[in-house]
């Protein structure tokens, strides 16, 4: 079943969720992949992943999203999982200043292990808790602009901007990949994309991504 499903897709894009433990990475993924949210969500051990089909233009893309553990003791395990990733959501909790202060550390690690053209979106999660906010929206947006990242605030609990932030990343990856494909055809060179067969969560779901011009997200 999975092999046939793979063949129907035009592209397979791997992306990772990174950031401190407790910022809501797992619930962002659950909300995007299965439209679920769990208040009793446990910390991720090592790496878990899910995927979902996305329609961009006339192309069917399988987005495979990896959820990495935020705890330090798992860093040696998860750093290798950046390889082959075409995109990343770098998540912090707007109610936890320390998670925002650690964004620079995560970005450094991402740029050390990630690919040169990786699409990176800075995500301020838990925007529904505005009364407990410790990181202003303009602060996160300013950092993202300085580092050449996309930026969006989300709420996995209230399902605010979750769909949009994933689609923004995936559409940008598609734009870059499509550009590389056109360039490689002119130069008659093959383009190598990440290809993996393992799945933990199988979600048959298609949505249409609206293509929007953007200059952010890639280094």
Number of C-alpha atoms within 10 A of each C-alpha: 5 10 8 8 11 16 9 11 16 12 20 20 22 26 29 25 26 26 27 22 19 20 23 25 30 25 25 28 25 18 20 23 23 18 14 14 19 12 7 6 11 10 15 17 14 16 16 16 21 20 25 19 22 23 20 19 12 8 13 18 22 24 21 23 24 24 26 28 25 23 15 10 11 15 14 10 13 19 15 11 18 24 16 20 22 27 27 26 23 24 28 30 28 27 22 16 14 14 21 25 12 13 20 14 11 19 18 11 14 20 15 12 15 23 16 11 16 22 27 30 25 28 31 26 25 25 21 18 13 12 8 12 16 14 20 13 15 9 10 20 19 13 16 20 14 8 17 18 21 23 24 19 22 25 21 26 20 13 18 16 17 23 19 15 21 23 22 22 22 26 23 25 23 20 16 16 19 12 11 15 17 12 14 13 11 9 9 10 11 11 12 9 14 12 13 12 8 10 13 9 15 13 13 13 13 14 13 14 17 13 14 10 9 11 10 17 24 19 13
